[in-house]
Amino acid sequence: MEPLVPDYTSITFPAAPADRPYVIVNMVSSADGRVTVEGTERGLGSARDQRLMRELRVHADVTLNGAGTLRASGTSSRLGDPLLEDLRERRGLPRMPIASVLSRSGDLPLDRLFFTARDFDAIVYLSDAAPPERLRAVEATGRRVALLPAGDEMPAMLRHMRHELSAGLLLVEGGPKINGELFDLDAVDEFFLTLGGVIVNGNVLKPPVERDRPPSIATLTQLELVSAIPNGETNEVYLRYRVRR
Ligand SMILES: NC(=O)c1ccc[n+]([C@@H]2O[C@H](COP(=O)([O-])OP(=O)(O)OC[C@H]3O[C@@H](n4cnc5c(N)ncnc54)[C@H](OP(=O)(O)O)[C@@H]3O)[C@@H](O)[C@H]2O)c1
């Protein structure tokens, strides 16, 4: 198969709704629908897949990970290429998006790059149910903390991003639990999925979107396929879906 080279730097997105950013989710999955192996996503996506994630970051005002992903893999909003940062600057954006993480427990790895780096801005979204000593420990890293009302964290976080950070585009980079919660809230606008040319083969491994309850036909999220780009060099397919409403 002839390799096609996808380019996500030039795609466009609609304007954000009033009360939340326009939300896009990006994940890489094996061909058998798993997003982790040996505890992280490493090994599932090629360098091209990682490049595409960074190209999506070109558009983002904020990137988001669940605390589970921060604990397993670490995270940042870096673009890894000054040319991509230049592109953001020409579009009137800061050189890197604001990185964010969402946690209920406040049990966060404070020695990770997310907390120690200073070349990108970052914010910790923390439930007000988190123990006060953990809140103090997170604040001591110098990162901003936004406290969210317990039980309403996700909608409150999205409102905060839109109104306090003026975020028009949020790029969610997993993991499955926060993806599942966002889909349940009908707060996802687009889903980018790299389908990798590997089989993981295991029954305790995660799918890209996950909720602890039985799904139903009545509540299926309907998707419209925007693009599907095969890459014969990496044996991946890059899928872009829009949520149908
Ligand atoms: N293949 C890929 O593209 C990809 C991408 C990303 C991640 N991953 C993998 O996915 C795995 C992690 O996924 P995961 O589903 O276990 O975790 P996750 O979605 O990254 O994070 C879940 C955590 O987010 C916090 N959270 C979720 N909903 C919340 C709410 N309403 N309010 C406050 N906090 C909330 C909680 O943190 P606390 O526990 O701190 O309360 C929860 O445990 C890792 O192995 C990672 O490598 C794969």
Ligand as a Chemical Component Dictionary entry (heavy atoms), coordinates in Angstrom:
data_LIG
# 
_chem_comp.id                   LIG 
_chem_comp.type                 NON-POLYMER 
_chem_comp.pdbx_formal_charge   0 
_chem_comp.three_letter_code    LIG 
# 
loop_
_chem_comp_atom.comp_id 
_chem_comp_atom.atom_id 
_chem_comp_atom.alt_atom_id 
_chem_comp_atom.type_symbol 
_chem_comp_atom.charge 
_chem_comp_atom.model_Cartn_x 
_chem_comp_atom.model_Cartn_y 
_chem_comp_atom.model_Cartn_z 
_chem_comp_atom.pdbx_ordinal 
LIG N1  N1  N 0  -3.614  4.423  24.019 1  
LIG C1  C1  C 0  -3.811  5.659  24.328 2  
LIG O1  O1  O 0  -3.994  6.510  23.433 3  
LIG C2  C2  C 0  -3.829  6.103  25.751 4  
LIG C3  C3  C 0  -4.007  7.445  26.052 5  
LIG C4  C4  C 0  -4.046  7.834  27.389 6  
LIG C5  C5  C 0  -3.905  6.891  28.384 7  
LIG N2  N2  N 1  -3.715  5.606  28.063 8  
LIG C6  C6  C 0  -3.553  4.611  29.138 9  
LIG O2  O2  O 0  -4.742  4.591  29.929 10 
LIG C7  C7  C 0  -4.410  4.217  31.264 11 
LIG C8  C8  C 0  -5.085  5.139  32.240 12 
LIG O3  O3  O 0  -6.452  5.211  31.964 13 
LIG P1  P1  P 0  -7.571  5.215  33.094 14 
LIG O4  O4  O 0  -8.873  5.103  32.402 15 
LIG O5  O5  O -1 -7.222  4.217  34.149 16 
LIG O6  O6  O 0  -7.364  6.622  33.771 17 
LIG P2  P2  P 0  -7.622  8.122  33.288 18 
LIG O7  O7  O 0  -8.890  8.237  32.522 19 
LIG O8  O8  O 0  -6.380  8.666  32.714 20 
LIG O9  O9  O 0  -7.799  8.819  34.709 21 
LIG C9  C9  C 0  -8.830  8.406  35.588 22 
LIG C10 C10 C 0  -8.701  9.262  36.823 23 
LIG O10 O10 O 0  -9.141  10.596 36.520 24 
LIG C11 C11 C 0  -9.712  11.171 37.678 25 
LIG N3  N3  N 0  -11.107 11.449 37.419 26 
LIG C12 C12 C 0  -11.943 10.836 36.543 27 
LIG N4  N4  N 0  -13.164 11.390 36.604 28 
LIG C13 C13 C 0  -13.093 12.361 37.536 29 
LIG C14 C14 C 0  -14.012 13.304 38.044 30 
LIG N5  N5  N 0  -15.290 13.362 37.620 31 
LIG N6  N6  N 0  -13.584 14.151 39.001 32 
LIG C15 C15 C 0  -12.324 14.126 39.452 33 
LIG N7  N7  N 0  -11.397 13.270 39.005 34 
LIG C16 C16 C 0  -11.785 12.407 38.048 35 
LIG C17 C17 C 0  -9.590  10.133 38.799 36 
LIG O11 O11 O 0  -8.324  10.410 39.385 37 
LIG P3  P3  P 0  -7.946  10.015 40.910 38 
LIG O12 O12 O 0  -7.804  8.532  40.905 39 
LIG O13 O13 O 0  -6.667  10.749 41.180 40 
LIG O14 O14 O 0  -9.074  10.469 41.756 41 
LIG C18 C18 C 0  -9.556  8.836  37.995 42 
LIG O15 O15 O 0  -8.990  7.759  38.698 43 
LIG C19 C19 C 0  -2.908  4.269  31.372 44 
LIG O16 O16 O 0  -2.433  2.930  31.371 45 
LIG C20 C20 C 0  -2.463  4.977  30.122 46 
LIG O17 O17 O 0  -1.203  4.522  29.687 47 
LIG C21 C21 C 0  -3.676  5.173  26.780 48 
# 
loop_
_chem_comp_bond.comp_id 
_chem_comp_bond.atom_id_1 
_chem_comp_bond.atom_id_2 
_chem_comp_bond.value_order 
_chem_comp_bond.pdbx_ordinal 
LIG N1  C1  SING 1  
LIG C1  O1  DOUB 2  
LIG C1  C2  SING 3  
LIG C2  C3  SING 4  
LIG C2  C21 DOUB 5  
LIG C3  C4  DOUB 6  
LIG C4  C5  SING 7  
LIG C5  N2  DOUB 8  
LIG N2  C6  SING 9  
LIG N2  C21 SING 10 
LIG C6  O2  SING 11 
LIG C6  C20 SING 12 
LIG O2  C7  SING 13 
LIG C7  C8  SING 14 
LIG C7  C19 SING 15 
LIG C8  O3  SING 16 
LIG O3  P1  SING 17 
LIG P1  O4  DOUB 18 
LIG P1  O5  SING 19 
LIG P1  O6  SING 20 
LIG O6  P2  SING 21 
LIG P2  O7  DOUB 22 
LIG P2  O8  SING 23 
LIG P2  O9  SING 24 
LIG O9  C9  SING 25 
LIG C9  C10 SING 26 
LIG C10 O10 SING 27 
LIG C10 C18 SING 28 
LIG O10 C11 SING 29 
LIG C11 N3  SING 30 
LIG C11 C17 SING 31 
LIG N3  C12 SING 32 
LIG N3  C16 SING 33 
LIG C12 N4  DOUB 34 
LIG N4  C13 SING 35 
LIG C13 C14 SING 36 
LIG C13 C16 DOUB 37 
LIG C14 N5  SING 38 
LIG C14 N6  DOUB 39 
LIG N6  C15 SING 40 
LIG C15 N7  DOUB 41 
LIG N7  C16 SING 42 
LIG C17 O11 SING 43 
LIG C17 C18 SING 44 
LIG O11 P3  SING 45 
LIG P3  O12 DOUB 46 
LIG P3  O13 SING 47 
LIG P3  O14 SING 48 
LIG C18 O15 SING 49 
LIG C19 O16 SING 50 
LIG C19 C20 SING 51 
LIG C20 O17 SING 52 
# 
